[in-house]
Structure formats: C-alpha cells, structure tokens
Amino acid sequence: MFNLSERVKEIAIDLVSVLSVVGTKGEVEMAEKVYSVMEKIPYFKENKEKLYFLDCEGDHLGRKVVVAEVNGKKADSKDTVVMIGHFDTVGVSDYGDFRDYATKPLELPEKLKALKLSEDVRKDLESGDYLFGRGLYDMKSGVAAIIAIIEHITKDIDNFEGNIIFGAVCDEEGNSTGMLNLVPYLNKLKEKKGYNYLAMLDPDYSAPQYPGDPTKYVYIGSVGKIMPSFYIVGKETHVGEPFSGIDPNQISSEILGRINLNPEFSDEAEGEYTLPPLSLKQRDLKPEYSVQTANKSILFFNYATHKKEPNEIMEDMVKVANECFEKVVNVTDERYKKYAEMSNKEYKKLPWKARTMSFGDFCEVVKKEVGDKFDTLVKDFSEKISKDNNFDMQEKAMKIVEYVHGLWSDKDPIIIVFYSPPYYPHCYVGEELERDKRLNNAVRRSVKAVEEKFDVEIVEKKFLPCISDLSYATAPTDKDAIAGLLDNVPGYGDIYSIPIEEMQKLDLPVADIGTYGKDAHQFTERINVFDTFNLTPELLYRTLIDLLS
C-alpha cells in the first residue's frame, strides 16, 4: 500500500483547525470544511453528484452530514462498505487560558510546557511522538484517514472493484443526530442503487484499557448502553417524627450501594465483560430546605451491554430495587423497635411495604383507574414538555413519570423503574453468519499483515468498550426486547426516539479500527503520531479491500 501517513497528518491538522464543539454552529462549519477538503479530490470534481450534504431533519442548528459515494469501475459489483466518522468534539474550556490553541496542534505543545503536567503527559510531550489538540484523537484523525484512503483509491478508480459510502456525521458526542439521520438514508440509497452492504467501519479512537496500557486494539463489534432509572416515592415526615415516614434517599442509597460498580451486573459475551454500572445522577426532588423530609428521589445508571436486552435488564432492575426497598423497610423497623425499647415507648410494627414496578406496568395500573383518557393525558403532557428547553431529555423523562404518578390516587411508597434516554444497542459480531465471518476474516488478515509490516502487536477484541455511533447500525429484533424498551422510556416518540425499524433493516456487522492515543476528552488529548498515521489507515485500507475482494 502507498504510504498515506503524511497525507493523513496534513488533513487531520486541517480538520482540527476548525472548532466544532458539539451543539454549536461549529458543527455546520466543520461539515463545510470536510466537504471543501473532499471536493478538491479529482474524482469528486468529475463526479460532483457523488459528494453532497444530507440535512439533519428538524435540527435547530441546521447541522448536516457529508456523504460521499465511490463506485469502482473494475467490475459491475454492488458490494459496498459503509464507513463513518464523526467530526464534532467536546468543548475546550478545560484548556483554560490556552483554549485558542486547542485547535493548533503545531503551536499547542509550547503552551502546554508552561503547565504542571503529570509525568506521563510530560514524557509524551517531550518525546515528540505525540501530537496534542482537541479532536485529533476523538476523532478527526480517523476522519482524515478515511478521506486519504478515498483520495488514494479514486486515483486509480478503473482498478477498484466495489463501492464505498462514507458518512461524516455530526453530534456523536451528544445525541447522535447525524447518525440517526444517516441510517434511514443508507436504506433509501440501498433500495435506489441496489447496493449490497457488507459491513460498517469506523476509525473512532481506541483507548488504553488501563493506565499505562501499551496495547493496540481493534474491535469487531461494539458495546451497548441503556440507563435504568429509579423514581422512588417515600413518605415525608417532620424530623421530629422520623419513624412516621420512610426516606426515599435511604432507598436510593441502598440501590446505589447494590448496583454501583458491581461486577454482578457486568454483561459477558465470549469471555469479555462490560464495565459494571455507574451512577450518573442521584438526588431527591425536594425543591426547598425545610425540616420536612424528602418525599421523592431519582437515581439512574449507565449500564453497558454485550448481550442483555432491555426486557431482561428491566426484569433484573425491578427485582433488585424491590429487594433494596424491603431491606430499608426492615432496617427502619428494626431501628424503630430498638429506639422504642431504649425510650420505654410502645412499639408497633411500621406499616411500610415494599413494592416496585416497571414504568410500563405502572402505566397499566394507573390507566385502569383513570380510564381511556389516560393515553391522551399522558400524550398531551409529553408533547408539551418536549418543547420545554429548560429540561434535558433525562429530566423530561422523569417529569413524565412524575406526571403519571400524580394521576394515581395511591400515594403510598413505591419505586417505578424506567429507562432514561438515550439507548444504544450493542453490536455483537459472531461466527455463525456468513457476513460476520467475512468481516472477522477481513480484519484478522489485515491485522496479521500490518503486524508483520510494522513489527507491532495488535489485539482483536469483540466489543468497542466506548459508546459510539456504530450502535445504530443494528437493533434488536426480538419483540419482547423492543417492548421492554419502548414501554419503559417515558415520552418515547415525543421527547426521544430512534429509527428502530430502519436500524433493524440496515443490520450491519461493525468494526472500529481507531486512532491510537491517550486522554480523550481531556486537555491533554493526544495521538501517537506513528500509530495513528500509519497503523490506522493501513488497517482500514486493507480491511476495506479484503471485504470487497
């Protein structure tokens, strides 16, 4: 293969020069930058219709995806590889006074030398082996690699067989707006032009698995993510009568202690385990200070998946939450009994009973009481709150649970388990399906060739451990799994939705062959120059050609 390292580096630095923080107009400017770089490629000068923008429907910022189609002329083949890469980044406030240099990789090192840095960062800075800058690692160098590969292939398009569709997407760091618009379009393109999609490749960043990890990884498949959430209703009381109520914060804390970072809930596939769940929010819903205890609290977790589906996780979470609720009821009663004995007061068993329901089941209970108007009431509220920009999606989902609970006459303690958005399906690439074998073999042959050429060791793993847009290349097809999701995301279709049917239809095996570096989302974000500009494009190119051969 022709050495593309210098060209990839040149494009990467050019792309990084545009600040494209997620959720800002910079993403629009970045799309235009990607387009401007690619429109200079002779192939697209001659075939202008094969490079274009795809508008993100209804996006208030006017963001867009850049789509490029490459059609080989060696043979009339419909085989097609889809490649994606995101061009948005996280913010630059962490650079402090040097934020203006976050997009200037050639000038930033001198500024960083003035800062107090860890031993590892300073070593990498002084070595000259690393290039620093916002987005170089996550993941503009990956986008640059795809552009350089396309530029290289199209120089000899007569001897290229097969097709490439490249989607440079926005908003990966936020809500995946770009990818969620690209997926339905890929299906339309397939129907229109008869493309036979083989796989989806993404050069998103490859992270060390532990501090100091020197290993280079490629991933055939991707982790999923779901967010089990707990709306906990206790019984408020005056602090002078503490045993007349039950504290939702104590129940929340019991659930936190049981689930948080507990490997019991790590999901296994082929000997690989997800990271255990981690709490993302825990607070009570009491709006002001007073000597009245809280009545309600909220808690939710990041829960990674390899195989488990939403219905299975919901069943587990309801069971675990109820066990924690029962424990708090029992502990509270035991402490009340002990306090009564100490104080020579009459003891009567406290009245609290543990009960826990999924949001879907809870809605059915409330609907029986409220009647047929229930659906209209909830729909109207969901539509109204979806337009309220004072709340994020997660808060809106919780507000809908709160609204439904408010429709119910029963105000006794309860836990309602639901899913906060967003949801990312896992992508498992096995060995049974022919298309999966094809991707596995293509990556493995490419890894072997690159290892021999560069005298390096590269480890293949089954799941990219970080959330990425690859999750939307597929979706569960089991009806119970889908129902377990849709029934339990409050306001689904109003505050949040994903094109599940389109994802099921696309249904592609995926691989992440990413850039190599350290400290994504930190001001010390950096790439290893040799690995990123040599190994990444070589692995991508070889895998692409192998798939299409």
N, C-alpha and C positions, 0 to 999 in steps of 0.2 A: 504493500500500500504506500502511496505517496505520503510523505511526512506532512501532516497538516498542523503541526504544533504551533508554528509561528502565526499561521493564519487564524487559528482558533484564539490565540492570545490577543491578536490585533482586534478581532471582532468583540471579544469579551470586554476589553478595556473600553471600546467604543460604546458598547451597551451600558456598561456601568456608569458612564459619564452622564446618563440621564437618570435623575432621581425619580423613582417610580414606586413610591410608598403606597401600599395597599389602601384603597378607599380614598384616593386623591386623583386629581386630574393628571398627575404624573403618569398614571397608567395609560391614559389616552396618548400622551406624548411618547411613551415607550412603545406602544403599538406602532405608531408612526415611524419611530426610529427603526424597529425591526423591519418594517416594510421598506423603508428607504435603503437599508443595507441590502436587502434581498432583491429589490428591483434593479440593482446595478449588475446582478448576475446575468450574463448574456442569454441564458435560457429563458429567463422571465422577460427580458427585453423583447425577445422574439415571440414569446407566448404570454402576453400581458394578462390574458384571461385566467391564467393558472396561478396568479398571485393576487389575493384580494382580502378585503375585510369582511368579517362576519359580525354584525352588530349584536350586542347583548340586549335582548328584548327587555324593554321597560327599565333599563338601568339609568338611574338619575344622573350619573356622571357621564353617560354616553360612551362607556367603555366598549372595547371590541377585541375580537380575536383575529389574528393574522393567519390566513390559511394559504398554504402552498401545495400545489399538486405537481408531481413529477411523473411523467409517463415514459417508460423506456421504449426504445424502438427496435431492440434486437429481435423481439418476437411479440406476437399479439397475446400478451399474458394479462389476466385480470388479477393475478396475485398482488396483494397490496399490504404494505406495512404502514401502520399508523404511528407517527412519532409526535410526542407532545413535550412542551416545556413551558414553564411559567416565567413571566418577566416582571412580576411585581415583587416587592421586597417589604420587609418590616421597616419601621421608622429609623431615624438616625439621631434621635435625641440623646441616645447613650454615648455618642461621640463628644458630647459637651461642646466646648469651645472650638473643637476641630470638626464640627459637623459638615462644614463646607468642603472638607477634604475627604469625606466618606466616599465620594464618587470620583476621586482622583487617585487611583491605585499607585501611580508612579511618584506622587508627592506625599502621600499619607505616611509612609514609613518614617520620614524625618520628623513629622509631628508626633508620631507615637513614641519616638525615642525619648521625648521630654516627659513622658508619663511614667508613673510607677506601675510596672507590669510584673506578672508572675514570671518565674524562672523559665517556664516552658515557652511562654509568648516571647520573652526577650531573646531566648535562644533561636527561635524560628525567625524572628525579625532580623537578627544579626547574621543569620546563615545565608540570607539571600535566596533560600529555597522556597520561600513562601511569598505570595502576593496578597496584600490586605485591601479590603474595600467592601462596602455594603453591596451585597448581591453577587459578588464574584463566586462565592461558594454556593449560595442558595438563591437562584441557580442560573445566573446569566452566562457563566462559562459553559454550562450544559446546553443552553440555547445556542451559544456560539458554535459549539461542536456540531450541532445538527445543521446549522447554516453552512459551515465549512464543508461538511460531508455532501450536502446537496450541491454546493458550488462545484466540488470536485467531480461528483458523478455526472452532472449535466454538461461538463466539458466534453464528455465522450458519450452522449446520450444514445448514439447509434448502437453502442455495445452494452447498453444497460437493459436488463430484462426485468419486467415487473413495474410496480408503481409505489410511490411514496406519497402519503398525505401527512403534512406537518401542520399542527395547530399550535401556534404560540399564544398562550392564554393569559388572561388577567386574573386577579383576585384569588389566587391559590392560597395566599396567606390569610384570607378572610373566609368567604363563604362559597368559593369555587364557582363564582358566576360565569367565568369564561368557559370552564369545562362543562358546566351544566347546559350551556348553550351549544357547545360543540357536539356533544353526544347525539342529540336529535339530528343535527345537521349531517353527521357522519352516516347515519342511517339513510337519510334522504339521498346523499351522494352515492351510497352503495346501490340503492334502487335505481337511480338515474343512470349511472355509468357501469353498473354490473361488477363493481369491484368485489374481489374475494379477499376480505380482511383476514390476515393470518395472526397478527399479534399487535400489541401496543408497546412501544418502547419509550422510556422516559429517562433522561440523564439528570434527575434530581440528585441532590447531594447524598453522599454516602458517609455516614458518621461513625466515628470510633465507638465501639460498644462499651468501653470503659476508659477511664483516664489513662493515657499512655498507650492505648491500643494501636499497634503499628499495622494491623491487618488491613488489606484492601478487600472490599466485599463487592459482590454483585448479588442482586436479589431477583429471583424468579417468583413473583407473587408480591402481595402487599397486605399489611395488617389492616384491620378494620377498626372502627371506633363507634361506640354508642355511649349515651350518657344517662344511666339510671339516676333518677331524681326522686326525692322523698319529700312530700308535703305532709308535715307532721302536725296534727291538731292535738293539743293537750287540753288542760283545763286550768284557766287562770285562777289565781287566788291572791289575797293580800299576804304580804310577807309575815304578817302577824299570825296567819293561819296556814302555815306552809303545807300541812298534810291534807288540806281541803282541796288541793288541786294536784295536777300532775304536770311536770315540767317537760315541754316539748324539746327544750335544749338538752335535757338529760337523755331523752330517747335518741335525739340526733347524735349526741356524743357516743352513745352505745353503738349505734350503727356505724359511725365513723371508725371507732376502735375495732369493730369486727371486720370491716371491708377494706379500709385504707391500707395500701401497700401489703395486702395479704396475698401471698402466693397461692392460697387455696383457690383464688379466682383467676389465676393465670390460665389462659386458654392454650392447649397444646395441640400441635399437629406435626407429625414426623420428627418428634424429638425437639422441636423448637417451641419455646414458651413465650407468650406475651408478657410484657411488664405487668405487674399487678395493678389493680385500680388505684387511682389517686384522686383525692377530693379536689374539686375546683371551686366550690362555694359552700359555705356553711354559715348561716345567720338566722336569728329569729326575725319575725315580721312585725315586731312591736315598734310603732313609729316614734314613740317618745319615751323619755325617762319618767318612771313613776314607781311607787312601791307595790304595784301590781305586777305579778309575774307574767311572762310571755304566754300568749295563747297558741301561737303557731310558729313553726320554724321550717326552714328549707335547707336541703342538703343535696348536692349532686356530685357525681364522679365521672372521670374519664375512664372508660372501660374498653380495653383493647381486645380484639377478637382475631382468632385464626380459623375457627370452625363454628363456634357457637352462634346461633341465630337469635333474633330479638325475642321470639316467644320463649326460648329456653332460658335466656337471661332474665326475662321478666318473672318467670316462674321461680327462679332461684332467689331473686331480689325480694319478692313478696314473702317467701319463706323465711329468709334471713331477717328481714325487717320485723316480721312478727315475732320471731324468737327474741330479738333485741327488745322489742316492746314488752314481751312477757317478763324478761329479766328485770327491766326497770320497774314494772308493776310489783314484782316480787320483792325486789330490793327496797322499794319505797315502803311497802307494807311491813317488811322486817324492821326497818329503821323506825317506823311509827310505833310498832309494838315495843321495841326496846326503849324508845323515848317515853312511852306511856308507863312502862314499868318503873323507869327511873324517876318519873314525876308523880308516881302514885295516882295515875289517871286511868279511867276506864278505857280499855282497848276494844275497838270493834274493827273487824277486817275492813280495809278500804274497798270501795266499790269498783275500782278500775278494772276493765277487761281489755286485753289486747285484741285488736282487730286491724287487719291490713288488707287492702285491695289494690289491684291494678287499676289504672285510670279507666280503661275500657270497661271493666266490670263495675266500677263505681258509677259510671255514666248510666249503665243499665239499671242500677238500683235507684238512682235519682229520677230517671225517666219514668219508672213505674209510679213514683209519687207525683211528679209534675204533670205527666201526661204527654200527649202528642206535641204540645207546644215546646217541649224541651229542645228538640233539634233546632227549631227556628230561633229560640232564645240564645242558645249557645253559638249558633252560626252568626247571628247578628252581633253578638259581643266580640267574637273572633275577628270579624271583618272590621269592626270599629277599632279594636286595639291594634290591629295590623297596621293601621295608618298613624299610630301614635309614635312619633320619633323620639319620645322621651325614654323609651324602653328598648333594650336589645331583644333578640329573639328568645333568649332563655327566660328573661323576665316576663315577656309576653306569654310564654307557655305557662309559667307559674301563675300569672294573673288569671288565665282561663281556668286552671284547676281551682283557684280561689273562688272564682265566679260560680262554678258548678257546685262547689261545696256550699256556697251561700244560698243556693236554690233548695237545699235539703233541710228538712225540719229537724233532723237528728244532729245535735251539736256535741255529742259525746266524743271522747278522744278516738282518733283513727289515724292511720297512715295511708296515704294514697301514693302509690308508686307510679311514676310516669317517665317518659323519655323527653329530655330536653333536646332540641335540635343543636347542631346538625348530626346527621348519621352518615357514616362511611362504611359501605360493605367491605368485607375482606375479599381478597382475590387469591384463591388457592389454586396453584397450577400443579396438578398431579401427573401421573404417568399413564393413566388409562386412556384418555382421549388422544387421538392422532395429532390434533392441533397442539395439544400440550406437549406431547413428545417432541414435536417439531421445534418448538421454542426451547425446550430444555436442551435438546441436542445442539441447536444452533449456538446457544450461549456457552455450553460446555466446550464445544470445539473452538469457539473464539477465545475463551479463557485460556485453553491449552496453548493455542498459537501465540497469544500475547505473552504468556508466562515464558515461553521459550525465546521469543524475540527479545524481550526486555530483561530476562533473568529475574523475574519477580514471582511472588506467590500471591494468588488471588483466590479468595474463598467464596464459594457459592452458598447462599442461604435461601430459604424458601419464602421468607417474608421481609419486605422492607419494613423496618420497625417504626418508621415515622409516617404520620398521615400524609397522604399526597393525593393528587387528582387521579392517580391510577385506580383508586377505589371505584370510580364511576364508570369504569369500562365494563362492569357487570353488575348484577344484583341477584339476590336470592329468587328462586322461582317457586319454592315451596309455599303453598297458600297459608299455612299456619305461621310460617316465618314472617311473611308480608303482613298478615293480620296482626301479629304480635307487635309489629312496628306501627302500622297506620292507626290502630285502635288506641295506641298509648302515647302518641305525640299530640298534645293538646293543640287545637287550631291547625292541624295539618291541612294544607291546601290554601290557608289564609296567611298565617304568619310564616309558614315554611313549607316547602315541597321540593321533591327531586323527581326527575323523569324516570321513575322506576321501570315502566314498560319499555321505554327507549333503551335503558341500561340493560334490561333483560334481552332485548333484541340485539344489541351490539355484542354483548357477551364475549369479550376477548380475553385471552391469556395475556399477562403483562410481565414486563421485566423492567427493573430500574438498574441502569448502568451509569452510575453517577460520578460526579466530580469528587475529588478527594481533598480533604482539608480538616479544619477544626473550627470550633466555636461559632456555629451558625447562630444567628440572632443576637450576637454579642458584638461590641465594637472591635473586638479582636478577631472577627470573622476573617478567615484566610484560606487560601487554597495552596496545596503543594503544586508548584509550577510544573515539575516534571510529570507527576502522576496525572494531573488534570488535563494538561495539554498534549500528552502522549497516550497514556493508557485509555482514558475515557473515549476519545474519538476513534482510536483503533478498535476497541472492543465494540463500540456502537456500529462502526462500519462493517466489521467482519460479521457481526450478528445479523445485520440487515441483509448483507449479500448472501449469507448462508440460508436465511429464511426464504429468500426469493430464488435461490438456485434450484 
